[in-house]
Amino acid sequence: MVLLWEKFLYFFFVMIADQENTIAQGDDVEENNQEMSTNLKYLSLGILVFQTTSLVLTMRYSRTLKEEGPRYLSSTAVVLAELLKILSCVLLVYKDSKCNLRTLNRVLHDEILNKPMETLKLAIPSGIYTLQNNLLYVALSNLDAATYQVTYQLKILTTALFSVSMLSKKLGIYQWLSLVILMTGVAFVQWPSDSQATAAKEHSAGSQFVGLMAVLIACFSSGFAGVYFEKILKETKQSVWIRNIQLGFFGSIFGLMGVYIYDGEQLSKDGFFQGYNKLTWIVVVLQALGGLVIAAVIKYADNILKGFATSLSIILSTLISYFWLQDFVPTSVFFFGAILVIAATFLYGYDPKPAGNPTKA
């Protein structure tokens, strides 16, 4: 499964690089560019649905699976994901450098080593993203995948608020309305029920409250770091791949600090790779490549389609949690809340255009 996923993503990102090279050739390939751009749009969204759903479900399953011996340390998985992200981005920069090692070395030297202040700007969001990634493991150790997926959409609210305060972004009436609907929907999803009370008694390994707090903190950190990263991208001309290398560099450093501070005793006892199995490596790969898929979606798709992908992922997570993991029993209140969250996701990305405004081909 890991090899299949890697080949799929290799094909996807090679297509992205080829698309950019084709666009640079001129107007004679405009029609071909349009077709390739459309293909990349839906391919990126399809991968986003697959990646998001797979990551949530496999992470949840890996954290609740009962096996002999110590369970893998989530802090070490975060570090490995950062290192794999760096490797993936270096390969993409290598592809953009016409597969020339000398050109790759020059690009990395010029864009990273020769611009220390630009590189240091990524330390803040990188540290926050590292915290967020660790919190997601905590959340999915204590919440079922469906509840986590819906509640985590509160990051739309925090991102919007930070965008207003940090980027002076103005939100329209539909966006403010969507935020109200979003909060209402999440409140319904978290509404206690008899089935949840019964499940809570049986669930000795975790706590609903701990999971909820982890998601809420992750939402705030995601909103701030995302807007901060967006601000940096808008102020400079460095590529997304270079920026992701910088993020991964600081992320791996912060992650290693977290490993030794919080899990140092367990690390010295059972080693860095304690509890690792095939499922753990799948989680690491999915988490590492998630940011790259998001970058591609931002580049080739719009908010409406991204909202559709998110909604489809929520539905798939709910169905698989119920039929496969069997750790979640949906109620009518949950379904109502989930529908509100999905509707809010679409509404937030809705951009009404004036009638009669011609569209450029």
N, C-alpha and C positions, 0 to 999 in steps of 0.2 A: 504493500500500500504506500509506503514511504517513497519507494522508487517511482511508482506510478505518479504520485503527487509531484515529485521533483521534475519528472519528464514533462508533465503537463505545464508546470510553471516555467520551465526552461523554454518550451515552445511559445508560451505567452509573452515572456519578456524579450525573446528574440524577435517576435512580431512587433513589439513596441519599438525596439531599436531600428528594425527595418522600416517601420512606418516613419520614424523621424528622418531617416536617411532619404526616403523617397520624397517626403515633403520638401526637403532641401534642394531637390533637383529642378524644380520650376513648375510653371503653369501647365506644361504639356501632360502632366500626370495628375491633374486636378481631379478628374473623375475617378481614377484609381485610388487616389488618396481618400476621397469621400467614402468609397466602398470599404477600404481598409479601416478607416476610422470608425465606421458603423460596426464592423465586425469586432474590432477591439472593444468598443463600448459594451456590447452584449457579452463578449467573452469575459471581460473584466468583472462585470456584474455577476455572471454565473460563478466565477471563481470566488467572488466575495461571499456569495450565499453559501457555497460549499465550505469555504475556509471558516467563516463565522460559526456556522452550525457545527461543523466537525470539531473546531477548537473547544467550543463550550461543552459539547457532549463528551468528548474524549477526556477533557480536563476534569469534568465532574466524575466520570467513571473511574479515572485513574486515582482520584483523591478519596473515593469511597470504596474502592475494590479492596476486599479483605484478603491479604496474602500473608504467608509466613515471612518473618524477618522484618526489618525496618522499612518504613515507607520512604519513598524518595523525597528529598528536600526540595521544596518548591523554589527556594532561593537559588539553588544550583541550576535548576531548569531555566530560570530567568537569565542567569549569566550565559548559559550555553545558547539560548535564543538570541541574545545580543551578539555573541561571537559569530553565529551563523548568519545573522543579518548583515554584519560587516562583510563577511565573505561573499554573500550574494550580491551586495552593492558593488564590491570591488570587481566582481565578474561582469556586472552590467557596465561599469565604467570602462573595463577592458574591452567589452564589445563595442562601446561607443568610440573607443580609441583605435578602431580598425584592427583589433587583436594584436596590437603592437606593444610589447612590454616596455619599450623605451618611452613611448608616448604615455602609457599608463603611469609610469614612474614620474614623469614630468608633471602630469595633471595632478596626481596626488600630492606631489611636493609643492606645486604652485598654489593649489587650492586649500591645502590643509596646513602644511608646515610653514609656508611663507605668509600665511594669514592667521597668526595665533589669536588675535582678538576676535576675528570672525568665528574661529573654532570654539573659543571660550564661551561665546554667546549661547552655545548649545548645551552647556553644562547644566543650566537651570532646568530647561524642559526635560533633559535626559534624566536628571535625578528624580524628577516628578514622575516621569513615565516608568522608571524602575520601581518606585514605590507603588504605582498603580498596578503594574504587572504582578507584583507580589500580593497585592490586595485582592486581585481577581482569583488567585488560588485560594485565598481565605474564604472569599465569597462562595465559590463553587464547592468548597468543602462543607458548607453549611446551608446552602440553598439548592433547590432543584434547578435544573437548567432552564425550564420555562419561566419560573419566577425571576431568576437572575436576568434572563434576556430582556424581559419586559421592564423590570426596574432599572436596568442599566441605560435605558433610553432617556433617563433623566439627564444624561450628559448633553442632550440637546438643549435643555433648559440652562444648564451651567455655561455651555459654550455660547449661547445667545447672550446671556448676561455679561460674560467677560468680553464678548465682541463689542457690546455697547459701551462698556467702561474703558476698554483698552484700545479699541480700534475706532471708536466713535461711530460705530455702525448704527444705522437707523433701521428699526424693524417696522414692517407694515402691520396693518390691522390683522391680517390673516396669521402672521407669525405670532403676534401677542396672543391671539385667540388660541392658536395651536398649543402654546405653552400652558395656558390654563387647562385645556383639555388633557394635555399630557400629565400634568400633576394630578388631575382628577382620576385619570386612568390608572396611574401607578398606585394611588391610594386604594382604589378598588382591588387591584391585584394583591396588595398587602393585607386586605381585609381578612381577619381571622375567620376560620370556619371549623366545623366539627371534625372534618377530615384532616385538617392541618393540625388540630389539637391531638388527634389520635396518632398522627405521624410523628408529632413532636415527642410523644412518650416513647415511641419505638426508636427514635433517632438519638442514640446515646453519644455519637461521635461529634456532633456539632450543635450549633445553636442558631435559630432563625434570627435572633437579634444581632448576633455577631456577624452573620452573613449580610444582613441588611446594612449595618454600619459600614462594613467593608465596601459594599457597593456604593453607598452614598459618598464616602470619602473618595472612592475611585472616580465617581462622576465629577466631583469638584476638581480633582487633580487633572482629569482628562480635559475638562473644559478650559482650565487655565493653561495647561501645557499646550493644548491644541491651538489656542488663540495666540499664545506667545510664539509658537513655531510658525504660524501663519504670518505673523508680523515680521519675523526674521526673513522668511521667504520673499515677502513683498519688498523688503528693503534692500535685498541683495540679489545678484544674478547667478549665484551658484546653483548647480543642478540639484534636484531632489535626491539623487543617488549620493552625491557628495555630502549633503546634509545628513542623510541617513547613516553614512559612515561615521560622521562626527558624533551623531547621537549614540550610535552603537559603541563607540570608543568610550565615551563617558559612562554610558549605561553599564558596560562590563566592569568598569572600575567601581562604580557605586554598588553594583550587584555583588562583586567580590567582597567589598566592605561589609555588606549586609550578611553575606554567608558567614564570615568569621566573627561578626559581632553577635548575631542571633543564633547561629547554628554551629558555632565553633566547637562546642563540646561533642555534639553528635558527629561532626565532620572528623574529628580526631579519633573517634571511636570506630566508626564504620566506613569512613572514606567519602570522597566527593560523589562517587557514582552509586552510593548505597540505594538499594531498592529500584534501580533502573531496569526497565524491560522494554520490549518493543513499543508498547503503548506510550511509555514515557517519552521515547524518542519521537513518536508521532506528534505528541503535544508540543515538544520543543520546536519541531519543524514548522508546524502550523502557526505557532506564536511568532516565530522568527520572520516568516514570510507574510504575516498579516499586514504589517505596516507598508510593505511594498505593494501589496494588492490595493490597499487604500489609496496609495499615491497614484496608482494607475487609474483607479476609479475617478479620483478627483480630476485627473487630466483628461479623461476621455468620456466621462458620463456626466449627467446633471443631477441635481438634488432630488428630482422626482424619481428618477430611476434608482438612485441610491436608496431612497426611502422604500421603494418597492422591494429591493433586495433585502433590506433590513426586516421588512414585514414578513417576507417569505421565510427568512431565517427564523423568526420568532415562531411562525406556524410550524415549521419543520421540527424545531426544538421541542415544542409542546407535544407534537404527535409522537416523536421518538421517545421522549421522557415517559410518556404514558404507556406506549406499546412495548418498548424495548427495555429501558432502564427500570420501568415500573416503580419509580420513586415519586410519582406525581399523579394526583387525581384532580383533574380540572373541575371547577364548579362554575355555575352560571355567573357568579360574581366575577370570577377570574376572566371568563370569556368576555364579559362586558367591559372590564378594565382593559383587556388586551386589545379589543376592537377600538376603544378610545385612544390607546397609545398608537396603534397603527394608523388610525385616522389623523392623529396629531402629527405623525411623522410625514405623511403626505402633505398635509396642510401647511406645514412649516416650509416645505420646499416649493409650494405653489407660487408661481410668479405670473399673476394676471397681466396680460398684454392688451393694450388698447385695440379695439376692433378697427379693421381697415388699414392696419399698419403693414405694409408689404414686407415680405421676408426675403432676404438676400439668398440667392442660390449658392 
